[in-house]
Amino acid sequence: MAWGSAVRIELSEAEQGELKARSRRRKIARADAVPAEIILLAADGLTNVAIAERIGVTRLTVATWRRRFAELRLDGLLDDPRPGAPRKIGDDKVAEVVITTLEAAPVDATHWSTRSLARASGLSSATVHRIWRAFSLQPHRSETFKLSSDPQFVDKVRDIVGIHLAPPARALVLCVDEKTQIQALDRTQPVLPMRPGQVERRTHDYERHGTSSLFAALDVKARSVIGRCLPRHRAAEFRQFLDEIERNFPADLDVHVVMDNAFSHMTKLIRDWFAKRPSWHAHFTPTSASWVNQVERFFALLTDQQIRRTTHRSTEELEAAIHAYINARKADPKPFRWTKSADIHAAVERFCRRTQNALSSSK
């Protein structure tokens, strides 16, 4: 396909101001922000290919918006009329609902509901719901996040991801950690089993019968797990577990151990243990980034599939259930597949930039 030369774009002060307002206000509609960003970059002299790579769209999309703006100016960035009955709610009213949702709050709550915003805007709750759905707004939802403050975050992530994607020859990669304070819980009343038309039911309250800590080492390649339950999780217990790992693997292999920065992993006792074994190499996860450790995925499966919905009247029952789960996985191991590249930190950077831009545009 032959491509002609890109249309030259020159902007007036009014057009430039309007386009910048649209591009900054990403939370109003991405469909409005993208064409505005394309035209602003085109006015700066960038080629269609460069604009497409920067924004993440196709070159044809860039050329189309560039041509439409050259012919119709700002009117060319509006969607073409679509078939069907005309909307009764104008764009200004839709924008008002979205801006109110994002930048204001009701006097008696932390977030809007469809009914409260309907009363404030003079629309029906169904209309508010349709607007929210069109713009992917969910004021009732909230999630948590935690960004690592480790100054060596990038180097540590690349190190750990590297040994997962390309483990050294004649080497063993183990993900090691503790799942501490696992409670042996018994419900105050019998669990009602599932039956047609009714899910399993259990009481919300429970009786505690002690706690146990699980030390586990996950073989990344084979997904076999070595686990040991101990009443405490000090450096002395971690040292005992390292001795057990050593007994279970050939002595002629290099062993790469991925673990977090817990205090019990950093004591002189543990440092001396590794110093006496030159073939053992410690790889520490970044602070607040234990998700890099694959054994955390195993702990999540253990919790979901074995611990959360069972009852235990003693720590012995709890530990027996844990070891039964580990033995079942040993009999049919299925390795986790690591798919993320070492550039995972780029996603964190994009998240920070999007958040910063959103905060800037709301001021």
Disulfide bonds with the S-S distance in Angstrom:
none
